[in-house]
Amino acid sequence: MANATVPSNDPLAERKSLETYLRQQIAAALGISATRLDLGQPVNGLGLDSLMIYSMKRQIRADLGVGLPAVRFFEKVTIRELASELSAELGNVRDGQRNDAPKTSQEKDDTKTVDRQRERMKLLRGYWRGVGMR
């Protein structure tokens, strides 16, 4: 969902919109219908792996201009709770309280890890094609 927009003047509508957005992001990562995801189910039990999470984290930041720490997806937190956290972050941005500090070393390391994993996957795909397997 590129360039996601959420209402900013109605907190309830904003949270609902963010719940729908997150549900769609998670469902897309898992390759399932968004309707199969319960907003109250902990996301750490949905089967997301670290590559899926870091990819979603990047997409959320690109779409909304704010983000969530990747570790939150590994904790016993629900889509509803993540949407509330995003809503609070968006509120901070609107109120001018956003911390525009450079990426932490952990965030930089996370990005490098995802990039290395993608490169490995490309190499493996090329290898399997070379040996006649798909």
C-alpha positions in Angstrom: 0.0 0.0 0.0 2.2 2.8 -1.3 1.7 6.3 0.1 -0.8 5.3 2.7 -2.9 8.1 4.1 -4.7 8.2 7.4 -7.1 10.7 8.8 -5.4 13.1 11.3 -8.3 14.9 12.9 -10.2 11.9 14.2 -8.1 9.6 16.5 -10.6 6.7 16.3 -10.8 6.8 12.5 -7.0 7.1 12.3 -6.5 4.1 14.5 -9.0 2.0 12.5 -7.3 3.0 9.3 -4.0 2.0 10.7 -5.4 -1.3 11.9 -6.6 -2.0 8.4 -3.2 -0.9 6.9 -1.2 -3.1 9.3 -3.6 -6.0 8.7 -3.0 -5.7 5.0 0.8 -5.4 5.3 1.0 -8.5 7.5 -1.4 -10.5 5.3 0.6 -9.6 2.2 3.8 -10.7 3.9 2.2 -14.0 4.9 0.5 -14.5 1.6 -3.0 -14.8 3.1 -6.2 -12.9 3.1 -6.3 -9.9 5.5 -9.7 -11.1 6.7 -8.0 -14.2 8.2 -6.1 -12.0 10.7 -7.7 -11.2 14.1 -6.8 -7.7 15.3 -6.5 -9.1 18.8 -4.2 -11.9 18.0 -0.5 -11.5 19.0 1.6 -11.0 15.9 4.5 -13.0 17.3 2.4 -16.1 16.7 1.5 -15.5 13.1 4.6 -17.0 11.5 6.4 -13.8 10.4 10.1 -14.2 10.0 12.7 -11.6 10.4 13.0 -10.8 6.7 9.3 -10.3 6.4 9.3 -8.0 9.5 12.2 -5.9 8.3 10.6 -5.6 4.9 7.3 -4.5 6.5 9.2 -2.1 8.8 10.7 -0.4 5.8 7.4 -0.2 3.9 5.6 1.3 6.9 8.3 4.0 7.2 8.1 4.7 3.5 4.3 4.8 3.5 3.7 6.7 6.7 6.9 8.5 7.5 7.1 6.9 11.0 8.0 3.4 12.1 7.9 0.8 14.7 10.9 -1.0 16.2 11.2 -4.5 14.5 11.5 -6.1 17.9 7.8 -5.2 18.6 6.7 -7.8 16.0 8.5 -10.5 18.0 6.7 -9.5 21.2 3.3 -10.5 22.4 1.6 -7.4 20.8 -1.5 -7.3 18.7 -2.2 -5.5 15.4 -4.6 -3.2 17.4 -1.7 -2.3 19.8 0.7 -1.7 17.0 -1.8 0.6 15.3 -2.2 2.6 18.5 1.6 2.9 18.7 1.7 4.1 15.1 -1.1 6.6 15.8 0.9 8.0 18.7 3.9 8.4 16.5 1.9 10.2 13.9 0.5 12.4 16.6 4.0 13.2 17.7 4.9 14.2 14.1 1.9 16.4 13.9 2.7 18.0 17.2 6.3 18.6 16.1 7.8 16.2 18.6 9.3 13.8 16.1 12.8 12.8 16.8 14.6 13.1 13.4 17.8 11.7 14.8 19.9 9.7 12.4 19.4 6.0 12.4 20.9 4.2 15.3 23.7 1.7 14.8 21.2 -1.1 15.4 18.9 0.2 12.7 21.9 0.5 10.3 22.9 -3.1 11.2 19.4 -4.3 10.6 19.3 -2.7 7.2 22.7 -4.3 6.3 21.4 -7.7 7.5 18.3 -7.6 5.4 20.4 -6.5 2.4 22.8 -9.4 2.9 19.9 -11.9 3.3 18.4 -10.7 0.0 21.8 -11.1 -1.8 22.1 -14.6 -0.4 18.6 -15.5 -1.7 19.5 -14.2 -5.2 22.6 -16.3 -5.2 20.7 -19.4 -4.1 18.0 -18.9 -6.7 20.7 -18.6 -9.3 22.4 -21.7 -8.1 19.2 -23.7 -8.1 18.4 -22.6 -11.6 21.9 -23.6 -12.7 21.4 -27.1 -11.4 18.0 -27.5 -13.0 15.9 -27.1 -9.9 13.2 -24.4 -9.3 
